[in-house]
């Protein structure tokens, strides 16, 4: 899980960049399963991202790979320009997912 405070007026750019990074990672990062981005109902500048991976090892391997794809780096630059991390990332092991997944995929269609 990742927490950000987004600069006022930059929320749409931030969310779009997060979405493009997620799509890139699903396509090119082995083990990346996508992510969920939510915004606080109390503070519209506070966002939390939940990234899903097949395993901790897959996430570590991706982090060690240091990807240099121009598309990925461009979207990461937008995120850095529009926000700051409001707390360090936290790592959780998934116990159960009973949600419907985004982009039309149902959780029971695995």
Helices and strands as residue ranges (DSSP letters): E 2-6, H 11-28, E 32-39, E 46-53, H 56-65, H 70-82, E 83-87, G 107-109
